[in-house]
Amino acid sequence: MQRIPHVINGKHVPEAERYGPVFNPATGTQEKEVALASVSRVEEAIQAARVALPGWRATSLARRTNIFFKVRELLTERKGELAAILTSEHGKVLSDAEGEITRGLENIEFATALSQTLKGERSEQVASGVDVHSIRQPVGVVACITPFNFPAMVPLWMIGSALACGNTVLLKPSEKDPSASVFIAELFAEAGLPDGVLNVVHGDKEAVDVLLEHPEVKAVSFVGSTPIARTIYRRAAEHGKRVQALGGAKNHMVVLPDADLDMAADAAVSAAYGSAGERCMAVSVLVAVGSIADDLVEAVRSRMVGLKIGPGTDPSSQMGPLITAEHRDKVASYVAGAAEEGATVVVDGREAQFDGDGFFLGVSLLDHVKPGMKAYDDEIFGPVLSVVRVPTYNDAVQLVNENQYGNGTAIFTRDGGAARAFEFDVEAGMVGVNVPIPVPVGSFSFGGWKDSLFGDTHMYGPDSIRFYTRGKVVTTRWPDPATSEIDLGFPQVL
């Protein structure tokens, strides 16, 4: 059985005291095993990153930029190879896997502009013979803890900015689909990244605990569920670390009566069921405002009938399996309990039949869902779309704003005034106008509000530069004996 190794100080380390299973979700069979790091193994990786830090920090911006250009070239050339790895371990269809890599490449492209993004400021003659300038410097060794649903994109989001800023990195991917991170580390090494600058350690809570508490780790970036994100934030902060911890979501797509019905229905189906709903930006709540509700539900239902669900390697498949059997069964339980809570099960994905033992589940549509029902309150993270009916625009905004999550939201309308009001009124970190999944391009930053983000900065883009660096202000005066004197008073700008 293939064994997925750690990558520490430029070397593959397959040996471990414990190993975890890695399944092919489309077949339900274990095809690989991954080494799970012990405390000593994580400490070994931290030490490698610490030793590599001075040299990488001293590497010129021009040299770093050249490495990122090479990484971009290699990732573009080998996109198909990496996409096949994603599909074999996550289950998403190949086209979705390639799209994920493309979005990850945006942050690599952003990192190539580090000569611009790392520029400081300067003011001369702020006082007689005194100049002031500011610079950005790396925080040190950083830990990047990434989720199973985007095994390539989220690591590229984190490590691109972290490395560009001069930090060294410990990447801890999900143990459910870890091979993509090893592949990415190999490409960085091929591009010229020195040994020890990017290390990959696999593991579970035992490994994460070390990263959260070790004094040499200065910053932690995390993406996962809200309960875990909250815990990560508290524990890392208690140990004096800078933290950004992105949590869960319950993304609402508001459809006003004047919206283009076909466009809204296409968008809802695409955003709800793409990647089997295992996206933190997936639309999980369709808010039907006023008279459009019946027609919108029917339009969505009619489109669901034709969806092709199957192995991600099949070019005709539009949606693949879920990540594990346990997660599939948990998602199905929300559909099972919906009717008892008063919702209408319009389409029951549990009724879909599949050959083999893969972790497949059909798509589900629930109508007349309300706050207080589990299908509404919980982050399901699967192919289940809930429809909440409200009479007015104001009711829709209130619904979104009262939800505990604030990751992303969208409005579908032809009314520019309503769209502008929604942008102003809604409490969420990312907003789409006739765009169902408003993930920003790489030159902006990604992040939510409320229980979707713990920390002060969003991910990738300009916010990531602030997160992975510390500001330093230097005040300069060169010797001038004519103006030198003893003065015990508070310094004044004169």
PLY file of the C-alpha trace (Angstrom):
ply
format ascii 1.0
element vertex 494
property float x
property float y
property float z
element edge 493
property int vertex1
property int vertex2
end_header
0.00 0.00 0.00
1.30 3.44 -0.91
2.50 5.38 2.12
2.21 9.17 2.13
5.26 10.70 3.84
6.03 13.84 5.76
8.35 16.31 4.05
10.87 17.65 6.55
13.97 19.63 5.64
13.59 18.65 2.00
13.41 14.89 2.67
10.53 12.41 2.57
9.93 10.81 5.96
7.50 7.89 5.61
8.22 6.26 8.96
5.80 6.80 11.83
4.52 5.21 15.01
0.95 5.49 13.70
-0.65 5.56 10.26
-4.06 6.72 9.09
-6.15 5.32 6.24
-6.67 7.31 3.03
-9.70 6.20 1.02
-10.80 6.63 -2.55
-14.29 8.03 -1.89
-15.58 6.84 -5.27
-14.87 3.19 -4.47
-14.96 3.21 -0.69
-11.67 1.34 -0.53
-8.49 2.26 1.30
-5.77 2.79 -1.28
-3.09 4.56 0.78
-1.97 5.20 4.31
-0.52 8.39 5.71
2.16 8.77 8.36
0.76 10.50 11.45
3.27 12.71 13.23
4.21 12.17 16.85
5.21 15.05 19.12
8.87 14.45 18.37
8.25 14.40 14.62
6.46 17.75 14.72
9.26 19.19 16.83
11.75 17.92 14.25
9.87 19.82 11.54
9.70 22.96 13.67
13.44 22.76 14.22
14.03 22.43 10.46
11.90 25.52 9.85
13.67 27.46 12.60
17.11 26.66 11.21
16.05 27.59 7.67
14.49 30.91 8.73
17.56 33.21 8.80
18.69 32.21 5.33
15.22 32.47 3.78
14.53 35.80 5.45
17.82 37.12 4.03
16.98 35.88 0.51
16.44 38.80 -1.82
12.95 39.71 -2.99
14.14 39.17 -6.55
15.19 35.59 -5.76
11.92 34.86 -3.97
9.97 36.29 -6.90
11.81 34.04 -9.36
10.89 30.98 -7.29
7.22 31.92 -7.34
7.28 32.45 -11.09
8.78 28.98 -11.45
6.17 27.47 -9.12
3.44 29.03 -11.22
4.96 27.55 -14.35
5.27 24.08 -12.82
1.75 24.09 -11.39
0.32 25.16 -14.73
2.22 22.43 -16.57
1.25 19.71 -14.09
-2.28 20.82 -13.27
-3.74 17.60 -14.66
-1.50 15.47 -12.48
-2.42 17.36 -9.32
-6.12 17.31 -10.26
-5.99 13.52 -10.53
-4.54 13.35 -7.02
-7.35 15.54 -5.68
-10.01 13.41 -7.34
-8.53 10.14 -6.07
-8.52 11.27 -2.43
-11.28 13.87 -2.16
-13.66 12.58 -4.81
-14.47 15.85 -6.59
-14.79 15.72 -10.36
-11.68 16.50 -12.41
-13.03 19.77 -13.80
-13.73 20.99 -10.26
-10.27 19.89 -9.15
-8.65 21.82 -11.99
-10.73 24.87 -11.10
-9.53 24.63 -7.50
-5.92 24.63 -8.65
-6.54 27.64 -10.89
-7.94 29.61 -7.97
-4.95 28.60 -5.85
-2.63 29.82 -8.57
-4.09 33.32 -8.15
-2.31 33.62 -4.82
0.95 32.38 -6.29
0.57 35.12 -8.90
-0.16 37.64 -6.13
3.02 36.50 -4.37
5.12 37.33 -7.44
4.35 41.01 -6.74
6.01 40.92 -3.34
8.44 43.72 -4.26
5.37 45.95 -4.43
3.33 44.48 -1.57
6.22 44.55 0.93
7.11 48.19 0.32
7.21 50.43 3.36
6.86 54.19 3.70
9.29 57.04 4.29
9.04 60.62 5.46
12.05 62.88 5.58
12.65 65.86 7.83
9.80 65.05 10.24
11.89 67.10 12.67
15.13 68.93 12.20
17.53 66.37 10.73
15.18 63.46 11.54
13.74 60.97 9.02
11.21 58.14 9.64
10.58 55.03 7.58
8.54 51.85 8.06
9.24 48.28 6.98
7.46 44.91 7.06
9.36 41.90 8.41
8.39 38.20 8.65
6.89 36.90 11.88
9.06 33.73 11.81
7.95 30.09 11.75
4.26 29.79 10.88
1.83 26.86 10.94
-0.77 26.41 8.21
-3.54 23.94 9.10
-5.74 23.22 6.09
-9.10 21.44 5.54
-10.06 18.39 3.48
-12.41 20.16 1.08
-9.75 22.12 -0.83
-6.53 20.08 -0.55
-4.63 22.25 -3.05
-6.27 25.67 -3.08
-6.21 26.48 0.63
-2.58 25.38 1.11
-1.63 27.60 -1.85
-3.63 30.46 -0.32
-1.71 30.21 2.93
1.82 29.22 2.01
2.05 31.58 -0.97
1.85 34.73 1.14
3.63 33.22 4.14
6.68 32.21 2.11
6.70 35.38 0.03
6.92 37.45 3.21
10.06 35.59 4.31
8.59 33.14 6.82
9.25 29.42 7.01
6.21 27.15 7.05
4.87 23.98 8.62
1.93 22.83 6.51
-0.44 20.41 8.27
-3.03 19.24 5.71
-6.08 17.14 6.42
-5.14 13.51 6.94
-8.14 12.52 4.79
-6.54 13.76 1.52
-2.90 14.66 2.23
-1.07 13.85 -1.02
-1.71 17.21 -2.66
0.36 19.01 -0.02
3.30 16.68 -0.59
3.01 17.27 -4.34
2.99 21.04 -3.83
6.03 20.88 -1.55
7.88 18.88 -4.20
7.08 21.53 -6.82
8.37 24.31 -4.58
11.59 22.34 -4.06
11.91 21.84 -7.82
11.44 25.59 -8.26
14.42 26.25 -5.99
12.94 26.70 -2.52
15.67 25.84 0.01
15.32 22.80 2.28
13.46 23.42 5.52
11.59 26.50 4.30
8.41 24.51 3.55
7.76 21.38 5.63
4.71 19.11 5.51
3.64 17.17 8.58
0.55 14.96 8.66
-1.37 14.19 11.77
-4.37 14.58 13.99
-4.94 16.39 17.28
-1.59 15.25 18.65
0.27 17.10 15.91
-1.97 20.17 16.03
-1.52 20.55 19.79
2.24 20.88 19.33
1.82 23.57 16.68
-0.54 25.56 18.91
1.74 25.51 21.94
5.32 25.39 20.68
7.12 28.69 21.40
8.98 28.67 18.05
5.69 28.80 16.10
4.78 32.48 15.90
1.57 32.42 13.84
-1.20 29.94 13.04
-3.52 30.01 10.05
-6.46 27.60 10.11
-9.55 26.68 8.08
-12.15 24.26 9.43
-15.40 24.04 11.37
-16.45 26.81 13.75
-16.08 24.82 17.00
-12.53 23.82 16.06
-11.70 27.32 14.76
-12.82 28.85 18.05
-10.65 26.39 20.00
-7.65 26.97 17.72
-8.00 30.73 18.15
-8.19 30.60 21.93
-5.38 28.12 22.49
-2.95 29.68 20.02
-3.65 33.17 21.34
-3.12 31.98 24.91
0.37 30.91 23.82
1.15 34.34 22.39
0.67 33.54 18.72
-0.89 35.55 15.94
-3.98 33.65 14.76
-6.45 33.65 11.88
-8.99 30.83 12.20
-11.67 30.57 9.55
-14.74 28.62 10.62
-18.01 27.39 9.22
-20.71 28.97 7.12
-24.39 29.00 6.28
-24.41 31.00 3.07
-27.73 32.54 2.04
-28.71 33.32 -1.54
-31.52 35.87 -1.58
-33.75 35.87 -4.67
-36.05 38.87 -5.15
-39.28 38.66 -7.17
-37.76 40.62 -10.08
-34.78 38.27 -10.49
-34.14 36.34 -13.69
-35.70 33.02 -12.69
-33.59 30.79 -14.92
-30.37 32.52 -13.96
-31.19 32.24 -10.26
-32.15 28.57 -10.50
-29.01 27.68 -12.45
-26.89 29.52 -9.92
-28.58 27.89 -6.93
-28.08 24.37 -8.28
-24.47 25.06 -9.24
-23.56 26.68 -5.92
-25.42 24.21 -3.71
-24.33 20.92 -5.24
-20.91 21.63 -6.76
-18.21 19.57 -5.05
-21.04 17.69 -3.28
-21.74 20.81 -1.23
-18.41 20.44 0.59
-17.45 24.08 0.14
-17.36 26.73 2.85
-18.81 29.10 0.24
-21.52 26.72 -0.99
-25.06 28.12 -1.03
-26.95 26.12 1.59
-29.95 28.42 2.11
-32.09 29.75 -0.74
-34.12 32.70 0.51
-37.17 33.08 -1.72
-38.72 36.52 -1.33
-42.44 36.98 -1.97
-44.15 35.72 -5.09
-41.13 34.04 -6.71
-41.01 31.17 -4.18
-43.16 28.51 -5.91
-41.65 29.07 -9.33
-38.12 29.14 -7.92
-38.54 25.86 -6.04
-39.92 24.18 -9.15
-37.15 25.57 -11.34
-34.50 24.23 -8.97
-36.23 20.85 -8.65
-36.49 20.41 -12.41
-32.76 21.02 -12.82
-31.80 18.53 -10.12
-33.34 15.65 -12.04
-30.71 15.81 -14.76
-27.62 16.00 -12.56
-25.08 13.22 -13.20
-23.52 11.91 -10.00
-20.64 9.50 -10.29
-16.88 8.98 -9.99
-14.85 12.14 -10.42
-12.77 10.45 -13.10
-15.84 10.06 -15.34
-15.95 13.12 -17.65
-19.75 13.00 -17.63
-19.99 13.27 -13.83
-21.05 16.66 -12.47
-20.79 15.71 -8.80
-18.72 13.10 -7.01
-18.97 11.35 -3.64
-18.59 12.79 -0.16
-15.28 12.52 1.66
-16.12 9.63 4.04
-18.93 7.18 4.74
-19.44 8.76 8.17
-19.85 12.21 6.70
-22.26 10.91 4.04
-24.43 9.34 6.72
-24.38 12.51 8.82
-25.51 14.62 5.87
-28.27 12.12 5.09
-29.53 12.36 8.67
-30.50 15.99 8.14
-32.78 14.98 5.29
-34.22 12.16 7.36
-35.18 14.54 10.17
-36.41 17.45 8.06
-40.03 16.34 7.67
-40.39 15.68 11.40
-39.39 19.31 12.04
-41.99 20.66 9.61
-39.98 21.05 6.41
-41.10 19.67 3.04
-38.72 17.20 1.39
-39.07 18.13 -2.28
-36.20 15.92 -3.44
-34.74 13.20 -1.20
-31.15 12.44 -2.12
-31.19 9.27 -0.04
-33.37 7.65 -2.67
-30.66 7.82 -5.34
-29.09 4.45 -6.16
-25.39 3.91 -6.84
-23.31 0.87 -7.73
-20.39 -0.16 -5.56
-19.32 0.96 -2.11
-18.43 4.60 -2.83
-19.49 7.39 -0.48
-22.19 8.72 -2.80
-25.34 10.60 -1.83
-27.94 12.14 -4.07
-28.87 15.81 -4.00
-31.66 16.98 -1.70
-34.02 19.97 -1.70
-35.92 21.01 1.43
-38.71 23.62 1.33
-40.47 25.59 4.08
-37.36 25.44 6.27
-37.22 27.86 9.21
-34.70 28.96 11.83
-34.75 26.55 14.74
-34.75 23.50 12.48
-31.49 21.53 12.45
-31.33 21.70 8.68
-31.20 25.49 8.97
-29.17 25.99 12.13
-26.35 23.52 11.45
-23.65 23.66 8.82
-24.54 20.49 6.88
-21.59 20.62 4.47
-23.19 18.39 1.89
-25.57 18.36 -1.10
-28.63 19.66 0.77
-30.30 22.95 -0.20
-32.84 24.49 2.17
-35.46 26.98 0.98
-36.64 29.63 3.43
-39.63 31.72 2.33
-39.91 35.34 3.48
-42.38 38.04 2.43
-40.07 41.05 1.96
-36.53 42.22 1.29
-36.24 43.46 4.89
-37.19 40.02 6.19
-34.50 38.46 4.02
-31.81 40.79 5.34
-32.93 40.18 8.91
-32.72 36.42 8.34
-29.16 36.66 7.03
-27.99 39.05 9.72
-29.44 37.05 12.60
-27.65 33.89 11.50
-24.56 33.04 13.55
-22.42 32.75 10.42
-21.31 35.54 8.13
-19.04 33.99 5.53
-20.66 34.76 2.19
-24.05 35.77 0.84
-25.61 36.72 -2.48
-28.59 38.56 -3.90
-30.24 37.94 -7.25
-32.17 40.88 -8.64
-32.46 43.25 -11.60
-32.91 46.20 -9.23
-29.70 48.17 -8.80
-31.09 50.01 -5.80
-31.93 46.78 -4.02
-28.48 45.37 -4.81
-26.77 48.48 -3.46
-28.92 48.42 -0.31
-28.08 44.74 0.22
-24.36 45.44 -0.05
-24.79 48.14 2.61
-27.19 46.25 4.91
-25.98 42.67 5.00
-23.56 41.39 7.66
-21.20 39.07 5.85
-17.58 39.21 4.75
-18.17 38.43 1.06
-21.17 39.53 -0.98
-22.26 38.55 -4.48
-24.67 40.45 -6.71
-26.04 37.89 -9.18
-22.90 35.89 -8.30
-23.72 32.88 -6.09
-20.21 32.08 -4.80
-18.46 35.46 -4.32
-14.92 34.19 -3.65
-12.68 37.22 -4.30
-9.91 37.16 -6.87
-6.38 36.81 -5.51
-5.67 40.54 -5.31
-8.45 40.95 -2.72
-8.81 39.04 0.56
-11.05 36.13 1.61
-12.83 35.99 4.94
-16.12 36.13 6.78
-17.72 37.80 9.77
-19.21 36.58 13.04
-18.63 32.87 13.75
-17.06 32.37 10.33
-13.78 34.03 11.33
-11.79 34.29 14.53
-9.02 36.84 14.25
-8.51 40.28 12.78
-7.34 39.56 9.23
-8.76 37.77 6.21
-6.89 35.25 4.08
-4.69 35.79 1.02
-4.39 39.12 -0.78
-3.47 42.33 1.09
-4.67 41.09 4.49
-2.32 38.11 4.30
0.68 40.40 3.95
-0.30 42.14 7.19
-0.87 38.80 8.91
2.44 37.20 7.92
4.57 40.28 8.67
5.20 42.64 11.57
5.54 46.36 11.15
8.66 48.18 12.25
9.15 51.96 12.29
12.67 53.41 12.23
13.43 57.00 13.28
16.85 58.23 12.10
19.10 61.16 12.99
22.72 61.31 11.87
25.34 62.86 14.21
25.55 66.64 14.22
27.68 67.91 17.13
26.31 71.40 16.73
22.81 70.29 17.72
23.73 67.66 20.32
22.65 68.32 23.92
21.28 66.57 27.02
17.49 66.87 27.27
15.52 64.74 29.76
12.15 66.04 28.60
9.68 64.08 26.48
10.89 64.01 22.84
9.12 66.64 20.73
8.84 67.04 16.99
10.22 70.47 16.21
0 1
1 2
2 3
3 4
4 5
5 6
6 7
7 8
8 9
9 10
10 11
11 12
12 13
13 14
14 15
15 16
16 17
17 18
18 19
19 20
20 21
21 22
22 23
23 24
24 25
25 26
26 27
27 28
28 29
29 30
30 31
31 32
32 33
33 34
34 35
35 36
36 37
37 38
38 39
39 40
40 41
41 42
42 43
43 44
44 45
45 46
46 47
47 48
48 49
49 50
50 51
51 52
52 53
53 54
54 55
55 56
56 57
57 58
58 59
59 60
60 61
61 62
62 63
63 64
64 65
65 66
66 67
67 68
68 69
69 70
70 71
71 72
72 73
73 74
74 75
75 76
76 77
77 78
78 79
79 80
80 81
81 82
82 83
83 84
84 85
85 86
86 87
87 88
88 89
89 90
90 91
91 92
92 93
93 94
94 95
95 96
96 97
97 98
98 99
99 100
100 101
101 102
102 103
103 104
104 105
105 106
106 107
107 108
108 109
109 110
110 111
111 112
112 113
113 114
114 115
115 116
116 117
117 118
118 119
119 120
120 121
121 122
122 123
123 124
124 125
125 126
126 127
127 128
128 129
129 130
130 131
131 132
132 133
133 134
134 135
135 136
136 137
137 138
138 139
139 140
140 141
141 142
142 143
143 144
144 145
145 146
146 147
147 148
148 149
149 150
150 151
151 152
152 153
153 154
154 155
155 156
156 157
157 158
158 159
159 160
160 161
161 162
162 163
163 164
164 165
165 166
166 167
167 168
168 169
169 170
170 171
171 172
172 173
173 174
174 175
175 176
176 177
177 178
178 179
179 180
180 181
181 182
182 183
183 184
184 185
185 186
186 187
187 188
188 189
189 190
190 191
191 192
192 193
193 194
194 195
195 196
196 197
197 198
198 199
199 200
200 201
201 202
202 203
203 204
204 205
205 206
206 207
207 208
208 209
209 210
210 211
211 212
212 213
213 214
214 215
215 216
216 217
217 218
218 219
219 220
220 221
221 222
222 223
223 224
224 225
225 226
226 227
227 228
228 229
229 230
230 231
231 232
232 233
233 234
234 235
235 236
236 237
237 238
238 239
239 240
240 241
241 242
242 243
243 244
244 245
245 246
246 247
247 248
248 249
249 250
250 251
251 252
252 253
253 254
254 255
255 256
256 257
257 258
258 259
259 260
260 261
261 262
262 263
263 264
264 265
265 266
266 267
267 268
268 269
269 270
270 271
271 272
272 273
273 274
274 275
275 276
276 277
277 278
278 279
279 280
280 281
281 282
282 283
283 284
284 285
285 286
286 287
287 288
288 289
289 290
290 291
291 292
292 293
293 294
294 295
295 296
296 297
297 298
298 299
299 300
300 301
301 302
302 303
303 304
304 305
305 306
306 307
307 308
308 309
309 310
310 311
311 312
312 313
313 314
314 315
315 316
316 317
317 318
318 319
319 320
320 321
321 322
322 323
323 324
324 325
325 326
326 327
327 328
328 329
329 330
330 331
331 332
332 333
333 334
334 335
335 336
336 337
337 338
338 339
339 340
340 341
341 342
342 343
343 344
344 345
345 346
346 347
347 348
348 349
349 350
350 351
351 352
352 353
353 354
354 355
355 356
356 357
357 358
358 359
359 360
360 361
361 362
362 363
363 364
364 365
365 366
366 367
367 368
368 369
369 370
370 371
371 372
372 373
373 374
374 375
375 376
376 377
377 378
378 379
379 380
380 381
381 382
382 383
383 384
384 385
385 386
386 387
387 388
388 389
389 390
390 391
391 392
392 393
393 394
394 395
395 396
396 397
397 398
398 399
399 400
400 401
401 402
402 403
403 404
404 405
405 406
406 407
407 408
408 409
409 410
410 411
411 412
412 413
413 414
414 415
415 416
416 417
417 418
418 419
419 420
420 421
421 422
422 423
423 424
424 425
425 426
426 427
427 428
428 429
429 430
430 431
431 432
432 433
433 434
434 435
435 436
436 437
437 438
438 439
439 440
440 441
441 442
442 443
443 444
444 445
445 446
446 447
447 448
448 449
449 450
450 451
451 452
452 453
453 454
454 455
455 456
456 457
457 458
458 459
459 460
460 461
461 462
462 463
463 464
464 465
465 466
466 467
467 468
468 469
469 470
470 471
471 472
472 473
473 474
474 475
475 476
476 477
477 478
478 479
479 480
480 481
481 482
482 483
483 484
484 485
485 486
486 487
487 488
488 489
489 490
490 491
491 492
492 493
